[in-house]
Amino acid sequence: MKLLKKTAVAAMVIGAIGLAACTENSSNLAGQPTKAPLAKDEVLGRAAMVYRAPNLDAKKYTKFIIDPVQIYRGTDADWSGASEQDIQEIAAFIRSELVRSLGDRFPVVTAPGPDVARIKLTLAGLENNTAVLAPISRVLPFGLAVNVTNQARDKEGSFTGSVTLSGEIVDSRSNQSLVVFAQRRGPDAMDIAATMSDRDAQKAAITSFAEAFRKRLDAIQANRG
């Protein structure tokens, strides 16, 4: 139920901030009106609600503008007791991890260009570890077996904290939506250190997101014709 609730909140964030791909009046990359609702799919290996432009040419984008991460302020946001300072720090950490993961191959720039995409992210919620169960589920035989299987499938672990994100990637010059998503993301399944504290779990989830994004870009460019 928590997964459904938090993903629903993230989807509402998309509506609240007016992301173009999710409205009746949105346009595709050619500027033609289209109806493009979010659909259940995967983003970077994890379950998500997502829209992808039908004529998306991801290979052309090798540089990125990364906007400051926004914070969802709706009354339905669930921060699991985090302070305002904690929330602000987590939002800043999302951007810094994304910058770090992109490295030298995918420069973070400030000016639009033909090979530049803009990344807009919103932090929509935080979930804490389930006390006691998070660490012991990596030790006791049954829980260990489940998490080893999840790790092999590149899935998140059991009973660990998470972050809820919504985001939009747009062409930097036309501002047309390329990808829009809403996702609850936890740490990798066998990241035992992430079970030690709520904040460790949430930061590990963000690192997992950032590194998966870099791997996806590497794969796209490796297949470039």
C-alpha positions in Angstrom: 0.0 0.0 0.0 2.8 2.4 0.8 4.3 1.9 -2.7 1.0 2.6 -4.3 0.4 5.7 -2.1 3.8 7.2 -2.7 3.8 6.6 -6.4 0.4 8.2 -6.5 1.7 11.2 -4.7 4.6 11.5 -7.1 2.1 11.3 -10.0 0.1 14.1 -8.4 3.3 16.1 -8.2 3.7 15.8 -12.0 0.2 17.2 -12.4 0.8 19.9 -9.8 3.9 21.2 -11.5 2.3 21.0 -14.9 4.6 18.7 -16.8 3.6 18.9 -20.4 3.6 15.3 -21.3 0.8 14.5 -18.9 -1.9 16.9 -20.1 -4.5 16.9 -22.9 -2.7 19.9 -24.4 0.8 18.5 -24.5 2.9 18.4 -27.6 5.2 15.8 -29.0 8.8 16.7 -30.2 7.4 17.9 -33.5 5.1 20.3 -31.7 1.9 18.4 -32.5 -0.8 18.1 -29.8 -1.0 14.7 -28.2 -2.6 12.9 -25.3 0.2 11.1 -23.4 -0.7 9.8 -19.9 1.8 8.1 -17.7 1.8 4.3 -17.9 3.2 1.6 -15.7 6.7 0.6 -16.8 10.3 0.7 -15.5 12.7 3.6 -15.1 16.3 2.6 -14.6 15.3 -0.9 -13.6 12.7 -0.1 -11.0 8.9 0.1 -11.2 7.5 3.5 -12.1 4.8 5.5 -13.8 6.4 6.8 -17.0 5.9 8.7 -20.3 8.4 8.5 -23.1 8.2 10.7 -26.2 7.3 8.3 -29.1 10.0 9.8 -31.4 12.6 10.2 -28.7 16.2 10.0 -30.0 18.1 9.6 -26.7 21.5 9.1 -28.4 21.7 12.8 -29.4 21.8 14.0 -25.8 25.3 13.9 -24.3 25.2 17.0 -22.1 22.8 18.0 -19.4 21.5 20.9 -17.5 20.4 19.8 -14.0 18.0 22.2 -12.3 18.0 22.5 -8.5 15.8 19.7 -7.1 12.4 21.0 -6.1 10.5 19.9 -3.0 6.8 18.9 -3.1 4.9 21.0 -0.7 1.5 19.4 -0.9 -0.4 18.5 2.3 -0.3 14.8 1.2 3.5 14.7 1.2 4.9 12.1 3.6 8.4 13.0 5.1 8.4 10.3 7.8 9.4 12.8 10.5 12.3 14.3 8.6 13.1 17.9 9.6 13.1 20.7 7.0 16.9 20.8 7.1 17.0 17.0 6.4 14.6 17.4 3.5 16.7 20.3 2.0 19.9 18.3 2.4 18.4 15.3 0.7 17.2 17.4 -2.2 20.7 18.9 -2.6 22.2 15.4 -2.4 20.1 14.2 -5.3 21.5 16.9 -7.6 25.1 16.4 -6.4 25.0 12.6 -6.8 23.6 13.1 -10.4 26.4 15.5 -11.2 29.0 13.1 -9.7 27.7 10.1 -11.6 27.6 11.8 -15.0 31.3 12.5 -14.6 33.4 13.8 -17.5 31.7 11.8 -20.3 28.4 13.6 -19.9 29.2 17.2 -18.9 26.8 19.2 -16.8 26.4 22.6 -18.6 24.4 25.8 -18.2 23.5 26.7 -21.8 21.0 25.0 -24.1 22.2 23.3 -27.2 21.3 20.7 -29.8 22.9 17.9 -27.7 21.7 19.2 -24.3 18.8 17.8 -22.3 17.5 19.5 -19.1 16.7 17.4 -16.1 14.0 18.6 -13.7 13.5 16.5 -10.5 11.1 16.9 -7.5 11.5 15.2 -4.2 8.0 14.1 -3.3 8.5 12.0 -0.1 10.8 10.0 2.2 10.2 6.6 3.8 12.2 5.2 6.8 13.6 1.8 7.4 11.4 -0.7 9.1 13.1 -0.9 12.5 14.9 -4.2 13.2 13.5 -6.0 10.1 15.7 -4.1 7.7 19.1 -5.4 9.0 18.0 -8.9 10.0 16.3 -9.5 6.7 19.9 -9.5 5.2 21.1 -12.1 7.8 18.3 -14.6 8.5 18.1 -17.4 5.8 14.7 -16.6 4.3 15.2 -12.8 4.2 18.8 -13.3 2.9 17.5 -15.5 0.0 14.9 -13.0 -0.9 17.4 -10.1 -1.0 20.0 -12.1 -2.9 17.4 -12.8 -5.5 16.3 -9.1 -5.6 20.0 -8.1 -6.0 20.4 -10.4 -8.9 17.4 -8.8 -10.5 18.6 -5.3 -9.8 15.7 -4.7 -7.4 15.5 -2.9 -4.1 15.8 -4.7 -0.7 13.1 -5.5 1.8 12.0 -3.2 4.7 14.4 -0.4 3.7 13.8 3.3 3.4 13.2 5.0 0.2 12.8 8.3 -1.7 9.9 9.2 -3.9 10.8 11.2 -7.0 9.1 12.7 -9.9 11.0 14.1 -12.9 11.0 15.4 -16.4 13.7 15.4 -19.0 13.2 17.9 -21.7 15.0 19.1 -24.8 16.9 22.2 -23.7 16.0 24.3 -26.7 12.4 23.4 -27.5 11.4 22.5 -23.9 9.5 19.5 -25.3 9.2 16.5 -22.9 11.4 13.5 -23.6 10.7 11.4 -20.5 8.4 12.0 -17.5 8.3 9.7 -14.5 7.1 9.1 -11.0 9.0 6.5 -8.9 9.5 5.3 -5.4 13.1 4.1 -5.1 15.0 2.2 -2.4 18.6 1.1 -2.1 20.0 -2.0 -3.8 18.9 -5.2 -2.1 22.2 -6.2 -0.6 23.3 -2.8 0.5 23.6 -3.8 4.1 25.1 -0.4 5.2 21.8 1.2 4.0 19.9 -0.6 6.7 21.8 1.0 9.5 19.8 4.3 9.5 16.9 6.0 7.7 19.1 8.6 6.2 21.7 6.1 5.0 18.9 4.2 3.2 17.5 7.3 1.5 21.0 8.5 0.4 21.8 5.0 -0.9 18.6 5.0 -2.9 19.6 8.3 -4.5 23.0 7.0 -5.3 21.4 3.9 -6.9 19.2 6.2 -9.0 22.2 8.4 -10.1 24.4 5.5 -11.0 21.7 3.6 -12.8 21.1 6.8 -14.8 24.8 6.9 -15.8 24.7 3.2 -16.8 21.7 3.8 -19.0 23.4 6.7 -20.7 26.5 4.5 -21.3 24.4 1.8 -22.8 22.6 4.2 -25.1 25.9 5.7 -26.4 27.4 2.2 -26.8 24.6 1.3 -29.2 24.9 4.5 -31.1 25.0 3.8 -34.8 
